[in-house]
Amino acid sequence: VELLSARPGDTVRLAGRHLEQVYVIASVRLVPQADLRRHSVVFSAAGDRRLVLITCGGAYYASLGGYQDNVVVVARPTRGP
């Protein structure tokens, strides 16, 4: 799944040498960069296990320094470790 085209229900697979985990995307949100720190799901260790992926997104304004938003993707594991 490409992050910018991710949709709820898509899967993300992380694989290493001895471990693999599959996640199902629960939400995709466009968040203004200035507001990112207020979204507790992004930085908090509390709550259920989840994978949070963040990239730049939204409109690009070179005169304002680039992208003004972030795409925040939250995914939940499909099975235990």
KASUL-V590157 format. One record per residue. N is the residue number from 1. RES is the residue in one small letter. PSI is psi in whole degrees, -180 to 180 (NA if undefined). Layout:
n=(N;N)
res=(RES;RES)
psi=(PSI;PSI)
This chain:
n=(1;2;3;4;5;6;7;8;9;10;11;12;13;14;15;16;17;18;19;20;21;22;23;24;25;26;27;28;29;30;31;32;33;34;35;36;37;38;39;40;41;42;43;44;45;46;47;48;49;50;51;52;53;54;55;56;57;58;59;60;61;62;63;64;65;66;67;68;69;70;71;72;73;74;75;76;77;78;79;80;81)
res=(v;e;l;l;s;a;r;p;g;d;t;v;r;l;a;g;r;h;l;e;q;v;y;v;i;a;s;v;r;l;v;p;q;a;d;l;r;r;h;s;v;v;f;s;a;a;g;d;r;r;l;v;l;i;t;c;g;g;a;y;y;a;s;l;g;g;y;q;d;n;v;v;v;v;a;r;p;t;r;g;p)
psi=(129;133;-42;-18;11;146;151;137;-22;158;151;130;123;129;138;-167;-42;10;142;140;135;135;151;130;126;-35;152;122;145;118;128;137;-37;-23;-4;-43;-18;-8;98;-29;-24;-46;-11;141;-5;158;-170;157;142;161;128;123;136;136;168;150;-176;-159;147;124;102;-37;-19;6;9;-142;141;-8;166;145;123;118;125;128;149;143;146;-19;165;167;NA)
